[in-house]
Every structure is written in structure tokens, then in C-alpha cells.
Amino acid sequence: MSPPVHPLPQLESRLSLRSGIIIGPTPLPLVPNTHTNTTANRHILIRHPHYPEAGNLLLKLFAPDSPTGGLQVGYVKSVCGIIAGNATDGWLETCPDPDADANTDVDEAQALHRQQQLRINKPSHSILPPGQYFFCRPKSSIEEPYAICPCFREWQFPHHALLPD
């Protein structure tokens, strides 16, 4: 039976002694960290546009799809659609529209312009950067917000109406 091999002799065999100085492999230079976005801020937060601000967090998704963080838009919308009862008619906005439910003197052109500024109009394969977004659906209001599926146990698989790609 041969004696066990220890890692120390293997390490010594790679080093050579010259005049009492241990010469080993040249150390690799340190590569600067180009990722300024740490894991602490690499999340996408999804909120409901018509829920009270306190405790209004539907999803917190880790966003690793790019060096600076992010997720594909189609993926985020699909996950939001599942939470919203398998909805396929939703969209993402950067902030809730306070004028949508208020009785204000906003004409249609102003409302359309504001909606175009808030709505995320990126292709499904593009990257949504980390940040806070609101998943909106038609016919949802402060008085009647769209329902969400609060836990996976209550979710029903859409056998006859699969979510689009």
C-alpha cells in the first residue's frame, strides 16, 4: 500500500530554489472590477399601480441578464401576467399614472402623451434595467384594482390559454 500523497510536495515540485529565493509562477495581474452594480441593487421591483404604496410589492426579481443587471422584458411581463391571474393584456410602466383615475381636466392628447412617456415600449428580447416598475392592466382602477394570485398554491395552470412568447 502506497503512502498518501500530500499537496505540499506537489507544490514544492513546481517551485525551484535559487540562492534561497523561492521562484514560482508569475502572479496574474488584478483585473479591475467593471461591474459597478452590486447584487444589492440588481433587482427589478414590480408594484401594482392601484394598491396603497405601503406594502405594495408584487415581485422582487434578481436581474442577472447583463453586466449592469436587468432581465428580458418578455420574461418580466410573463411573470407579472402569471401573478395577475394569467393575464396577457398587461404592460409595464415606470410609475403609476395619477391622472388615470382622477377627475382632472386632462384632454385626450395630454393623457396619450403621458401614457407614452410612462409605458415601457421595448421588444420582448430587450433588457429591462434594474429599478421599480408597475404592471398595469386595462380596466383596473383605484376603486376596482385587478386581482392578483397571492400564492402559487392558488394559481391555476392555463391549460387552454397559454401565455404568448
N, C-alpha and C positions, 0 to 999 in steps of 0.2 A: 504494500500500500504506500503510495507516494505522499509526502507531506503536503499540507495545504499551501497554495500559492497566495502570497500576500501582495497587495497592490504596491507597497513601498519598494520592493526590489524592481518591479516593472518601471516605476517612476525613476529610480536611480539609473536604470539601464538607458533611459532616454537622455540623461544628463551626463555631461562629461566634466571632469575635474582638470583644471589647468591652473597651476600655481595657487591652489586653494580657493579659487573662484568657481562657483557653480554656474555653468553656462547652460541655459535651457532654451526652449523655443522662444522666438521673439513675440512679446505680447501684442495682441491686436490693438489698434488704436480705438479709443472710445468713440462710438458713433453718437452724435448729438440727438437728443430726443426731439423729433419734429412733430410729435403728437402733443399739441398743447391742450387738447381736450381730454381731460381725465375721465375715468369711469363715473365720477360723481356727477358730471354734467352731460353724460352721453345717454340721456333718456328722452323719450318722447312722451309727453303727458297728454292724455286725451280727456277732455271735460265735456259735460253736457251743457248746451247753450242755454237751457231753461231751468236748470237746477240752481238752488242757492249757492253762492260762492263757497261758503264754509262746507267742507267735506265733499266738494264736487270733483271727484277724481274717479273717472271710469276705468282708466288703464294707465299703467306706467310701464312702458316698454323699453328695454335696453336696446340701444341703437348702434350695433357694430358694423353696419354695412359700408362704411367709408372710414378713412383715417381720422376724419374730424367728427365722426358719428353720423348716424342717420339710418333710416330704413326706407325700403321701396314704398312708394305711395300706394301702390295696389295692395301690398301686404297690410299696411296700416288700415286702409279702407275696408279690407275683407275682415280683419279682426274686429273693427268697430261695427261692421254690419252684423256679425255674429252676436255681439253684445246687445245690439239693438233689435234682437229677435229675427235674425237672418235677413236684415234689410239690404236691399240692393240699390236703393234710391238715395243714399246719403252722400254727403260731401264734407270736406274738411274746410274749416275757416280758421283764420288767425286769432279772431276774437269774436265774442258773441255780438250780434247786431242789436244794440239797444233800441233802435228805431223800428225794428221789425214788429214789435208788439205794442208800441206806444202809439197813442193817438196824437201824432205830431203833424205839422204842416210840411211834410216832405213830399215833393212831387215824384212822379214815377222815374224821371230821368236821374234825379239825385239818389233815389233808392237803388236803381240799377247800377249807377256808378259806385256807390258804397259796397254793394254786393260783389262787384267785380274786383274791388280792392281787397276784400276780406277773403274771398274764396281761393283755395289752393287749386290752380288750374295746371297741374303738371301731369305729364304722361304717367301711366301706372308703373313703368320701369324706372322712372327717375327717383332720385334720393330726396327724401324729406328730412331736412336737418333737425337736430335735437331742438326741443322747445315745447311750447304749450300750444295745443290746437283744440278746436271744438268740432265734434262730429254732429253735423246738422242733418235734419230730415224735413221734408215738406210736411205741412200741416201740423207742425209742432209749435206750441206757444207756451208762454209762462202759465196760462190758465190750464192748458192740456199738453204737458210735455210728453214726448214719445217715451214709451216704456222701454226698460232695459231688462236683460236677463241677469239677475244678481249673482247667480252661481251656476257652475257647469252642470250640476245635478238637475236643474230646472230647464236647461237648454234642450231643445228638440232638434234632432238632425233633420235638415230639409231634404228628405228623400226625393221629392218630386220637383223641387225648385232649388237646384244647386246654385251657389254664388258664382257669378261670372269670373273669368280670369282676370 
